[in-house]
Amino acid sequence: MERLRKADLLVLRFTDGEDLLEGMKKALKEEAIDSGVVLGGVGMLKNPQLAFYKGDGVYEPLPVDEEVELCALNGNIAIVDGEPFIHVHATLGKADGKAVAGHFAAGRVHLTAEVAISAIGIKMTRVLDSKTGLKSLRFE
C-alpha cells in the first residue's frame, strides 16, 4: 500500500491481494487518525463480503463470490476500545452490470483500489446501544 497525507487528507492506494480494511486500519494507526470520514473508495475486489444488520447485534453475511468493481465506499472512523473502528458501506458492481450494496465486512483488493479519508477535529467513539444492539456513534 502506498499513502500520501496532506494536512487532514489521507489518500491510500492498494495493490493486488491486500486486505482493504486491515490496510486502512494500519494506515490510520500510523498516521494517528482516530476519528474521520471515509470520503470514498474505488477499485476492484475479489470475493468481498458485505453484511446486512438483522438486529440484536447480528449481521447476516452476504458473500460476493466473484471479482467486482468497488464503485463506492463511504463511512466513518471512530474509536472502539482504544482502536480505530472503520464503519463503511460499499456498492459493488458485478460483471453482468448488476450492483450489490451493504455494510462492508471484508475484502481483498483485485489489481488496485484507492481510498480517501479526511481526519476531523471531532473525537468520535462508538458505544453499544442496548436498544439497537449496534455500536452507536458518540461525540466527545
Steps between C-alpha positions, in 0.01 A plus 500: 500500500614849418372803686524875491382741766453873451361674809177315586473306173638146482500319164575126483580286196479126544646228280384153405432265791506755783227489765312829462377549859823381663702731276276793584527427872880474480526834320264667749712382793827607336355842416343536849151554358237387747192678364420570139283466195558252221436732207503228238659193359522346152679209340451126481451228760499122493245301698402780740248456774219742569258471791145597586403590858225271632476643853619390844865547399474249215617568144397264222800437276455568129800347324568612144688210344656676202722786394309829517548871444505706820270776377458683831633470854403748768456523875687614807776421746452509876671350804387171656703356787788735421529388135383659174166347399416526131128504419450504125239401247575404142335478163651227285454458125484149354616395153136468387439866582298434815593663828492377857542718808521481876721520806856422386629214715809373317681493170832465324607729222496371145759694298459838672281711729514860618352649817484862620457580870456834672619533860263717701537708812209330674570206730259221412452175686256211474310361798268202509136612484285247686188598302646432155784261576728726297812688598353848464703808416569744784672838491740625765 
